[in-house]
């Protein structure tokens, strides 16, 4: 299912944001998402290391897109991130989002960033408020 954002200007996934990442998430039935990203030097914090805030934004969208795979438009309410290993500029990183539990108003999610070596680089947990259901 794809959602039409009013202006498609999301920094992470908006096709019309000239400064954004323009990522195209795959929605997987049952509440999962995935996307592969190769970060550029403009995304770094320390030399050759991707800025944690940008990684956090992609993890947030990974979890949100997992919820969207359930045809629900979510609103982030909480997120916790654990940085395990650095994400380096130029590496292909796989981001996966998963819905863990669906409540009446809150959906629990998780996400992870996996390096080309298969190592877990970053993981996150999040909660999303159920915005609207899209049929």
KEKE-3310 file (N, C-alpha, C; in steps of 0.2 Angstrom, whole numbers, plus 5000, padded with zeros to 4 digits):
npx = (5004:5003:5005:4998:5006:5002:5010:5021:5034:5042:5057:5064:5057:5050:5046:5047:5055:5068:5080:5080:5081:5074:5070:5063:5053:5050:5035:5030:5018:5009:5015:5029:5044:5056:5072:5086:5101:5113:5124:5130:5144:5139:5130:5137:5143:5154:5171:5168:5158:5141:5129:5121:5108:5102:5102:5093:5082:5079:5077:5066:5057:5057:5050:5038:5034:5033:5021:5013:5012:5001:4991:4988:4990:5003:5008:5022:5026:5035:5052:5067:5084:5098:5114:5125:5137:5147:5140:5145:5150:5146:5144:5132:5118:5105:5089:5077:5060:5048:5032:5027:5017:5000:4989:4974:4975:4989:5003:5016:5033:5048:5065:5079:5096:5107:5123:5134:5142:5133:5132:5124:5121:5113:5099:5082:5067:5050:5035:5019:5006:4989:4985:4976:4966:4968:4960)
npy = (4994:5011:5027:5043:5057:5073:5084:5077:5079:5074:5073:5060:5051:5058:5062:5074:5082:5092:5092:5081:5063:5054:5041:5025:5015:4997:4990:4977:4964:4961:4970:4975:4983:4988:4995:4999:5009:5020:5031:5047:5058:5071:5067:5065:5065:5065:5063:5053:5045:5042:5054:5053:5058:5058:5044:5040:5047:5039:5026:5030:5032:5019:5011:5018:5016:5002:5001:5007:4997:4990:4997:5009:5026:5032:5041:5047:5044:5041:5036:5026:5023:5013:5014:5003:5000:5010:5018:5019:5031:5028:5014:5001:5000:4991:4994:4989:4988:4984:4979:4976:4975:4978:4990:4998:5012:5014:5008:4997:4996:4991:4993:4990:4993:4986:4982:4980:4969:4961:4964:4970:4987:4998:4999:5001:5006:5009:5019:5022:5033:5028:5035:5038:5025:5018:5013)
npz = (5000:4996:5002:4999:5003:5008:5004:5000:5006:5016:5025:5025:5017:5007:4990:4985:4992:4990:4997:5004:5008:5000:5001:4997:5004:5006:5009:5019:5020:5035:5044:5042:5036:5024:5019:5009:5011:5006:5013:5011:5010:5014:5025:5036:5053:5063:5055:5042:5048:5049:5054:5069:5071:5058:5056:5066:5061:5050:5056:5063:5052:5047:5056:5056:5043:5043:5051:5042:5033:5038:5034:5041:5046:5054:5070:5077:5094:5104:5105:5106:5105:5102:5099:5092:5084:5073:5059:5043:5031:5014:5015:5012:5020:5028:5033:5044:5048:5061:5066:5083:5092:5092:5098:5104:5103:5102:5094:5096:5090:5082:5076:5065:5060:5049:5044:5029:5032:5040:5053:5067:5068:5073:5084:5087:5097:5096:5099:5092:5088:5083:5069:5056:5048:5033:5018)
capx = (5000:5007:5001:4999:5007:4999:5015:5027:5040:5045:5064:5067:5054:5047:5049:5047:5059:5074:5086:5078:5084:5070:5070:5057:5052:5046:5030:5029:5012:5010:5018:5036:5046:5064:5075:5093:5103:5120:5124:5135:5148:5135:5126:5141:5144:5162:5173:5166:5153:5135:5126:5116:5101:5100:5101:5087:5076:5078:5074:5059:5053:5057:5045:5032:5032:5030:5014:5009:5010:4995:4986:4987:4995:5005:5011:5027:5025:5041:5057:5073:5089:5104:5120:5130:5143:5146:5137:5150:5148:5147:5142:5125:5115:5099:5085:5071:5055:5043:5027:5028:5010:4995:4984:4968:4977:4996:5007:5023:5037:5055:5069:5087:5101:5112:5129:5135:5145:5128:5132:5119:5124:5109:5092:5077:5060:5046:5028:5016:4999:4986:4982:4969:4966:4967:4958)
capy = (5000:5017:5033:5050:5063:5079:5088:5073:5083:5071:5073:5054:5047:5063:5062:5081:5086:5093:5091:5074:5056:5051:5033:5021:5009:4992:4988:4970:4962:4959:4975:4976:4987:4988:4999:5000:5016:5022:5038:5051:5063:5076:5065:5063:5069:5064:5061:5046:5042:5045:5058:5049:5061:5055:5037:5040:5048:5033:5021:5032:5031:5012:5009:5021:5012:4995:5002:5009:4991:4988:5002:5014:5031:5033:5047:5045:5047:5039:5032:5024:5021:5010:5013:4997:5001:5016:5017:5023:5034:5024:5008:5000:4998:4988:4996:4985:4990:4978:4980:4971:4975:4983:4992:5002:5018:5014:5003:4996:4994:4990:4993:4989:4995:4981:4983:4975:4963:4957:4966:4975:4993:5002:4996:5006:5004:5015:5019:5026:5034:5027:5041:5036:5019:5019:5006)
capz = (5000:4996:5005:4996:5008:5006:5000:4999:5008:5022:5024:5024:5011:5002:4984:4982:4996:4986:5002:5008:5006:4995:5002:4995:5008:5004:5014:5019:5024:5042:5048:5041:5031:5023:5014:5009:5011:5006:5015:5007:5015:5017:5030:5042:5059:5063:5049:5039:5052:5048:5060:5073:5070:5052:5057:5070:5057:5045:5060:5064:5046:5046:5060:5053:5037:5046:5053:5036:5030:5040:5031:5046:5045:5061:5072:5082:5101:5108:5101:5110:5100:5104:5094:5094:5080:5069:5052:5039:5024:5008:5016:5011:5026:5027:5038:5044:5054:5063:5071:5088:5096:5090:5103:5101:5101:5102:5091:5098:5085:5083:5069:5066:5055:5048:5040:5024:5035:5043:5060:5070:5069:5077:5085:5090:5099:5096:5099:5087:5089:5078:5066:5053:5044:5025:5015)
cpx = (5004:5002:5003:5000:5005:5004:5021:5034:5043:5053:5067:5064:5050:5050:5050:5051:5066:5080:5085:5082:5080:5070:5063:5057:5048:5041:5028:5023:5014:5013:5026:5038:5054:5066:5082:5095:5111:5121:5130:5139:5144:5131:5131:5141:5152:5164:5171:5161:5147:5132:5121:5109:5098:5098:5094:5081:5074:5075:5067:5054:5052:5051:5038:5029:5030:5023:5010:5008:5004:4989:4984:4992:4997:5008:5016:5026:5031:5046:5064:5078:5095:5109:5125:5137:5142:5144:5142:5147:5150:5146:5134:5122:5107:5095:5079:5066:5050:5038:5027:5021:5006:4989:4979:4970:4985:4998:5014:5027:5044:5059:5076:5090:5106:5117:5130:5139:5140:5128:5127:5122:5120:5102:5088:5070:5056:5038:5025:5008:4995:4982:4975:4971:4964:4965:4960)
cpy = (5006:5023:5039:5055:5069:5083:5083:5076:5080:5071:5066:5051:5052:5063:5069:5085:5087:5091:5084:5068:5053:5044:5030:5015:5004:4990:4980:4968:4959:4964:4975:4980:4986:4993:4999:5007:5016:5029:5041:5055:5068:5074:5063:5068:5070:5062:5053:5042:5046:5048:5054:5051:5058:5048:5036:5042:5042:5027:5023:5030:5023:5009:5012:5017:5005:4996:5004:5002:4988:4993:5007:5019:5033:5040:5045:5048:5046:5035:5031:5021:5019:5010:5008:4998:5007:5013:5022:5026:5029:5017:5007:4997:4996:4990:4992:4987:4985:4981:4975:4970:4980:4984:4996:5009:5019:5008:5003:4993:4993:4991:4992:4991:4989:4983:4978:4969:4959:4959:4971:4981:4997:4998:5002:5002:5010:5014:5024:5027:5032:5033:5039:5029:5021:5013:5006)
cpz = (5000:4999:5001:5002:5004:5001:4998:5001:5014:5020:5022:5017:5006:4996:4981:4987:4993:4991:5005:5005:5001:4995:5000:4999:5005:5010:5013:5023:5031:5047:5048:5036:5030:5018:5014:5007:5010:5007:5012:5012:5018:5023:5036:5047:5060:5057:5047:5043:5051:5054:5063:5072:5064:5052:5061:5066:5052:5049:5061:5058:5045:5050:5058:5047:5038:5048:5047:5032:5032:5038:5037:5045:5052:5063:5078:5089:5105:5104:5106:5105:5104:5099:5096:5090:5075:5062:5048:5033:5019:5009:5014:5017:5025:5034:5038:5050:5055:5067:5076:5091:5093:5095:5100:5099:5100:5099:5093:5092:5087:5076:5071:5059:5054:5043:5034:5027:5039:5051:5061:5071:5074:5078:5088:5092:5098:5097:5095:5089:5083:5075:5062:5049:5037:5022:5008)
residu = (UNK:UNK:UNK:UNK:UNK:UNK:UNK:UNK:UNK:UNK:UNK:UNK:UNK:UNK:UNK:UNK:UNK:UNK:UNK:UNK:UNK:UNK:UNK:UNK:UNK:UNK:UNK:UNK:UNK:UNK:UNK:UNK:UNK:UNK:UNK:UNK:UNK:UNK:UNK:UNK:UNK:UNK:UNK:UNK:UNK:UNK:UNK:UNK:UNK:UNK:UNK:UNK:UNK:UNK:UNK:UNK:UNK:UNK:UNK:UNK:UNK:UNK:UNK:UNK:UNK:UNK:UNK:UNK:UNK:UNK:UNK:UNK:UNK:UNK:UNK:UNK:UNK:UNK:UNK:UNK:UNK:UNK:UNK:UNK:UNK:UNK:UNK:UNK:UNK:UNK:UNK:UNK:UNK:UNK:UNK:UNK:UNK:UNK:UNK:UNK:UNK:UNK:UNK:UNK:UNK:UNK:UNK:UNK:UNK:UNK:UNK:UNK:UNK:UNK:UNK:UNK:UNK:UNK:UNK:UNK:UNK:UNK:UNK:UNK:UNK:UNK:UNK:UNK:UNK:UNK:UNK:UNK:UNK:UNK:UNK)
# end
